[in-house]
Amino acid sequence: MMDMSTPAARPAAAKQHVPAEFGPVCRDGLVSFRLWAPEQTAVFLEIDGREPLVMTSAPGGWFTLTITGTAGIRYRFVLADGSAVPDPASRFQPEDVHGPSEVVAGDAFRWTDAGWRGLPWHEAVIYELHVGTFTLEGTFRAATGRLPYLKSLGVTVIEVMPVGDFPGRWSWGYDGVLLFAPDSNYGRPDDLKALVDRAHALGMAVLLDVVYNHFGPDGNYLPLLAPALTDRYATPWGDAVDYGRRETTSMRELVLANVRMWIGDFHLDGLRIDAAHEIRDEETDHVLAAIAEAARDVGSGRKIHLVLESVRLEAERVSAAGGFDGQWNDDLHHALHAAITGEADKDYADYAGRSDVLALALAEGFWTGDEDDDGGSAASLPPTAFVSFLQNHDQVGNRARGERIRLLAPAAACRAATAVCLLAPQIPMLFQGEEWAASSPFPFFADLAPTFVTAVREGRIAAFAVDPDNLFDPFDPATFAAARLDWSEQRLSRHARVLDWYRAILRVRRREIAPLIAGIRHSGDWRVDDGVIRITWQGEARELMLTLNLAARSAPLPAPLRGRLIWQEGRMTGGLCPPWFVAWSVRRRES
């Protein structure tokens, strides 16, 4: 891999990006190819369909060859048995994951973000988007055109769902098989760079969701070439990625090279690590720690933000010394969802009717459950160590029909729960379209080879225990089409009112909450009286206070509201908190 940014375009304080070992290097009329393939005894290089050339074997399972050439040539590696495979470090796959790879001129894009230094984490308002459904066109370029709108909404960070090349025409991105190649359905690599560059010009950061815990089942040729997987651990997707160290190259080096590419070459401001609990590593220096070090090293001079998704509390990793800024807080989502919908099955069984659990998840950022947990204590962490949300791709998409929350709970209840997320001292995240109550669902969709279709369909039917007629077929083009946002809805009064509400509350967050939470170092003090939750967080000079009733009935207010009111949902009468009542207030700390 070569440095894809010019010296003049890089931030002056940034450390020089060191080229990684994986992928072709195109320079001075020559293209140097390197393939890590210790499982092979011989490898040949096919250029533009011509007679394959013999590659030279090098120590550590490498094969190399330098030819005269330029960007744009297409190539494949031919193995000893005659099979042809794409480059696992391909930078672009114009004919999808089974086709040839294309050599990309990494230094062709002209950056304009030389002065960009990133954003402080406490100012983050994250917007999760899926490139393929965020716009009708489903491309990086079309998404770039919507960035001024996100800026006006109050978003400061865009989080892009995985873009590593996946099989077929549509996907959530978690079945990707080529980590280094932005999917060609969305555009070329320079189109993604243009999105990042434009976001920086508008003062917004960009995070990318990356999948380092497994590969998709269709088009993953890496196990033919190298020891990529291990059966020592089982994941929901099969064998785990093998991160054990070796005397020479290993998967650890490949993934770290991928991290350096996204942060260094694409100028991304950070990564969200998918299902970190499924990244198994017995080394003393866990690969997650190595990922954090690599990202911050190559992004030196900029504020780099790293977020974990994990089913368990990762207190050590999201502490001040752990390298990660925060982790997704599914506990708060589940508690809020159960409270306003009444759902009490599956994920919500432990949360239904538990005001204490909701209070804990809000005050401390994470509820570790009633059983012992070895992940550490959330109470010692600042609220900004957690990302909160009422909707995201998982919580919407992992339903039989991908329903959004507005179809599952009263509008007043949705406003109340959203007001909790958007003004809490945790880091808030929106899911594309929620800000205008988009009617489009977000069901699971994929376009795998026919050999995988039956198994996936049957697995989803079993998982949801529903009639197949009530389950979106992920392979039906209509399922993908239904997930596309309909931006014209914003012109309808009922959607426009919701959008105005989101803009107003995000202005309050920017004005009142962001400056305050930088000084909140620990969890809040909480109590629950007859279902009414009271929480106080101590900042350096001010206190942030929440009074909350997320029940469908009125309840007595346990004590008068204190401080200056900054946001309220619902009106009290006769000393009673009505259903779906939220009051946020601030006051100067008492000495």
N, C-alpha and C positions, 0 to 999 in steps of 0.2 A: 504494500500500500504506500502511496506517495502522499505528501502533504498537499491537500486540496485547497489551501488558502494561500494567497500571495503574501509576502512579508509586509507589504504596505497596508494590507487589509486587516491583518491580525492586530488585536489590542496590543499596545506597546508594552504592557507589563506581562503579557502572556509568555509562558515558557515555550521555546521552540518545539513544535510537534515532531516527534521522532517517528519516521515511517515504520509501520508494522511489517511483520514478516509474511503476511498472508495476502495473496492477490497479485495481479500483474502491476508492474511499474512501467509507465510510458514516458520516455524522456529522450530528447535529442534524436528522434527518428528511429529509436530502438524500443522494443517492448520486451521486458524481462519477465518470464513466467516462473512462478514457484508454486509447487503443489506439495502439501504435506500428505503423504500416502504410505505410511509404514506397513500397511497391510498388503501392498502390491510389490511385486518383484520387478515390474517394468511398466512404464507409462509412456504414451505417445501423445503428441499435441497435434490436433487437427485444426487448421486455419481455414475459415471460409469454405469448408467442405472439401478441401484439397487433400492430397495424400498425406497421412499422418507423419510427423517428424519424431524421431527418437529423442526422448528427454534424458538428461544426464542424472544418474543417481548420486545423491549427496548424503553425508552423514545425518542421522536422526530421522531417516525415513522421508527425506525430501527429494523431489525431482525438479530440475531446473532446465531452462532453455531461454536463450535470448535471440530474437529475430529482428530483422528490419521491418518496421511497421509503424502505424500510427493509431490513434484512437478511432474507434468505429469498426475495427475488424472483429469478427465473431469467431469464437474458438470453443473447442471441447477437448476433454482429456479422454483418450482411448486406452482402455485397460487391456491386460494381457489376454483376456477372454474375448476381446473384440467389442465389448460394450462401451458405449460412449456416455460420458457424464459431464454435467456442467461443473464449473469451478465452485467449490463450496465457499470460496471467498469472492465470488462474482460481485461486481459492482452494479451490474444491470443485466436483466434477462428479458430481452425484447420479445421472445417467443415462449415465455412462461418457464416454469421450473424444470421441465424436461428438455428444453431447447438449449441452444448454444448460449454461451456467455458473450458479453460485448466488452471490449476494452474501452474504458472511459477516460477522458482527459480530465484528470482531477483538478487541474489548476485553471480550467477555462472560466469558471464562474468568478465574477468580479464583485467582491463584497463591498458594502458601504457602511458596515457596522464597526468601524475601527474604534469608535469611542464608547461602545457598549460595554458596561461592566456588570450588568445583571441587576436583579432586584433583591432587596432584603426579604427573607422568608416570611416575616410577619406581615408583609404587605400582600402576600399571595391570595388571590381569588382565582381558583383553578376552573377551567372549562374543559371538560373531557369531550373530545369529538372523534368520530370515525370518518376518515376521509371519504370513503365510498358512499356514505349516506348523508353527510353533512350538507352537501349541495346536490342539485339535480345532476350536474356533470360528474360528480364523484372524483374530482382530481385535486392535486395540490394547487394548481393555478386557480381553480374556482374557489377553494378554501381561502387562498390568499386574498381574493377579492372581498371576502367577508370579514377580514380582520378589523377594518375600521368600525364595523358594527359592534364587534366584541369589545373593542376599546371603549366605545360609547356606552356600552352596557355596564362597564365597571370591572371587566375581566382584566387581570394582570398576568395570568399564566395560562397558556394553552397546553393541554396534555393530549397528545395524539396517540390513539390506539395503534397497536403494532403495525408496521409497514414492511417488515422483512418479507421477501417474496414468498407468496403462498400459491398453492395450486388453484387454477381455475379463475373464474371471472369475479367472484365475490367471496368474502370471508371476513370474520371478525379480526383476523390477523394472528390468532393464537395457534394456528396450524401452519405457521411459516416454517420453511426449511432452508432458506438462504438468508443468513443474518445480515449480510453486508449489502444486499441489493434492495433498494426501495421498490415496491411492487410496481410493475410496468402499467398495471391498470390505472394507477394514480398519476403517472407521468414519469419523467426522467429524473435522475438524481438532482440536476440543477434546478428543477422545479421545486423540489423540497427545500433546497438551499434558498431559493427566492422567497419561499414562505417564511423561513426563519429570519432572513434579512429584513423583510418587510415588517415582521412582528417586532424586531428590535428597533426599527425606525419609529414605530408607534409606541415604544416604551413597554413592550410586553415580552415576557420570557416564553420559551417553548421547551416542554419536556416531552420525551418519547417513552412510550410503554414498550419494554423489551422483554423477551421470553427466553430465559436461560435455563429453564427447568426441564424442557423437553423439546422435541421436534415434531412437526406434523407427520402423519402416516404416509402421505402421498408426495413423493419426490425427494425424500431424504436419502441421498446417496453417500453421505458422510461415513456411515458404518462400513461401506465397502472399501474405504480408503484408509481409515484410521480408527483407533480404539475410542469411539465417541460415546458409547453407552456401556453401562454396567448392570448386571442382573443382581448385584448385591443389594440393591434397593428397588422397591416397586413404587411407582407413582401412578396416579389415575390414568396416565397415558402410556403405561408400559415401563420398560427399563429406564433407569435414571441416567442423566448425563454424567459421564465419568470425569470428576474433577480431581482425581488422585494424581499426585505428582509422579513424574517419570524422570529418568536421567536426561532425556532430551525434551522435545516438544510434547505438549499435552493439550487437552481441551481447555485447560485454564488459560494457556497463552492465546488460543484462538478467541476466546470470549473477551479477554482483556484487550486484544487488538480491536475487537468490535466496539468496545466501550470507547477506546481512544479515537476510533473513526467518527463515531457519532458526536462526541464532544469536541474533538479537534477539527475534523474536516467539515462537519455540518454546522458547527458553531452552536450546537444545542446547549441549553442551559441546565440540563439534567436528565435523569432517567427515572422511570417508575419500574421497579423490578416485580414482574408477575410471579405470584405464588412462591415467594422466597422460602417458605417452609419445605418446599419440594426440591430445593437446591441442596443436595446432600454432599458433605465434604468433611472427611475426618482429619484433614490436615490442621495443624495448630494455627496456621494463618488461613482461615476460611476464605474461600473464593469471594464471598460477599465483601469481606474486608478489603481484599485485593481490588475488587471492582470499585469500591469507594476511593481507594488510594489512587487508582489509575485515572478515574474521572476528574478528581480534584487536581491531580498533577498536570494533566494535559490542559485543564481549564484554568490554570493558575492565572490570576489577574482578573478573573470573572467570578461572580457568585454562582456556584454550581449547587444544584439542589437534587437530592436523591431521596426517593420515597420507596418504601417497601409495601408490598401486599403480603400479609401473613395471617394465618388462622390463629396464631398465638401472639401474645405480647412479646415484642422484641425490644424490651427496655434497654438492654445493653447496647444494641445497635443504634437506637435513636436517642441515646444519651449524648451529652456534649462531646464525649470522646469516641463515640461509636461510628462516626462517618456518615450516618444517614440523618436527614432532617426530620423525617416523620414516617408514619405508617397509616394505611387506611384503617378507619375505625368502623368495622362491620357491626360491632356491638351497639354503637349509637344508632346506626341505621336500623338494625333489627328492633331495638327498643322503640324508636319513633314509629316505625312501620306498624308494629304490633299495636301500639297505642291508638293510632288513628284509623286503622283498618279493621281491628278486631281479629285479624288472622292469628291463629294459635297453633298451626301445624308446622311440621318440618323445621325450618330454620327459626321459626318464631315461638316454638313451644316453651323455651326457657325465659321468654321475655314478656309474654302476654300477662297483663294485669300486674306487672312488677314496676311500680313507680320507683322503688328503691334502686332497681337495676338501671332504669333510665337516668335517675339522678347520679348514680355512680359513673355511668358512661359519659355524662356531661361534665361532671365535676372533676373526675380524674382522667378522663380521656379513653378509658378502656375498662371493661369489666372482665375479670379473669375467670369468672364462674365461681361456683360454690366449692369446687374441688381444688386441690393443690395445683399450682401452676409454677413451672420452673422458669418462666420467662422474665421474672423480676417484678417490680412494683411500678404501677403507673403513677402512683401518688407522688413519687419523687420527680416526675418529668414535667416540663412546662406544657401547657395546653397545645402549643404549636408543634409538639411532637406527634400530633394526630391530625389526620385529614378526615373531615366530616362531610356527610352527604345524605340526601334523602333519596337520590337516584344515582345510578351509574350503570355502565353497560351490563355488569353481572346481575344486579338486583332487578333491573328491568328485563334483560334478555333471558335470564334463567327462569322464566315463567313460561307456561305452556303457550301463551299467545303474546308474550312480550308486552303486557299492559303497563302503561305508565301509571304513576300514583294517583293522578287526577281521576282515573276511572275506578279507583279502588276505595277512595275516601272522600268525605264531604270537602267542598272547596275551602270552607273555613278551617277545617282540620289541616288541610294541606298548607294553607298560609301560615298557620301557627307553627307547624313542624319545620317549615322552611325558614321562618323567622328565627327559630332556635338555631338551625345550622348556620345561617348567614351572619348572625351577630354573635355567636359563641366565640370564645377566644381560641378555639381550634382553627385550623386552616380549612375554609369552606371549598367545596367543589360542586359545580353544576354539571349536569349531563345535557348534551346538545338538545336544544329545543324546549327544555323544561321551563325556560324563562318566558315563554309565551303559551305554556300549556299545550304543546304540540300534540296533535291527535294521532300522529303516526306512531305505531308500535315500534319496538326494537327487538324483534324475535331473533333467535339464533339462525344464522344462514351460513352455508358452505357450498363449495362447488368441487368436491373431491371426485376422484376417478370412480367409475361404476362399481369397482370391487369393494369400495368402502361404504356405499350408500345404504345397503340393507342393514348392516350392523349399526350404523349411526341412527337410522330411523327407529329400529327396534329398541336401541338403548334409550332413546328419548321417550318412547312410549312407556317403557318400563319405569323410567325415572319419574315420570309425571303421573303414571297410573290413570291415564285418561283415554277416552275414545280417540283413535287417530284422527277422526274428523274434527276434533276440537284442538288439535295440535298443528301449529304451522309446520309445513314440510320444509326443512332447511335447504333442500335442493331445488325447490320450485322457484323459478325466476320471480314469481309474484311475491314471494316472501321477502326477497331482497328489495324489490321495488317498493313494497309497503313501508319499509323502514326509512326510506328517503324523507328528509324533512320537506314539508310544504311551506316555503317561506311566504307564500301569499296569505297564509292564515293570519299573519301579523296585521293585515288590513281589516280584519273582522273585529268588531268592537269587543267581543268577549275575550279574544286573545290579546288585543291591544291593551286592555285594562290590566291583564296579568303582567305584560311586559313593562308597563309603566310602574307597577308595584315593585318588580325586581330592580328596575333602575333606581327607584327611590330608596329602597332598603340598602342597596349596594353603595349609594352615596353616603348613607349613615355609617356604614361599616368603614368606608374610607376616611370619613371625617372624625368619627368617634372611637371606633374599635381598634383600627390598625395602630394608631399612636399609643394606645393604652396597653395592648397585649405584649408589646416588646418588653415591658417591665414585669409581666406576670411570670414568675419563675416556678411556681408549684401549683398543685391541684387546688380546686376551690373547696370551701366549706359548705356542706349541704345538709338539708334536713327535709323530711317529708311529713306533712300533717294532713291527714284525711285526703291524700292524693295530690295535694298541692305541694309542688317542689320549690324550695328556696335555695339558691346557690349564690355565694359571694366569692369573687376572685380578687386577690389583693395585688394591685399593681404598685409601682414605685411611689406614685403620688395620689392615685385614685383607686377606688374600688369599682368593680363591675358587678351588678346584681341582676339576677334573673328570678322572676316569679312566674310559675308555669302550672297550668292545669290542662293536661291533654286528655281529660276524660270527657265523656259525652254528657256529663251532669255537672251542675253547679256545686261548688264546695266553699266552705267558709275561708276567708282570707285569714291566715294565722297571725299576721302582724301587718301594720300599715306599710304601704310602699314607701321606700326611702329614696332620697337622692333626686337627681334631675332625670325625668323620664325622656328616653331617646327613641323608644319604639314601643307601641302597644297594639296587640290584636285582641279585640273583644272589649266590652265595657262592664265594669263592676257595678252592681246595684245592691244596695242594702248590705254591704260588706261581704258579698258573695263573689267568688271568681266564677264567671260563666264557663260553659264548655269551650275548649280550644282557646284558652286565655294565655297570653304571653305579655309580659312587661319587662323591658330592659331599662335599667337606669344606671347612672354613674354618680359618684360623689367623691369629694376630697377625703382622703384617708385621715382618720383621727390619729393624732399623735399619741 
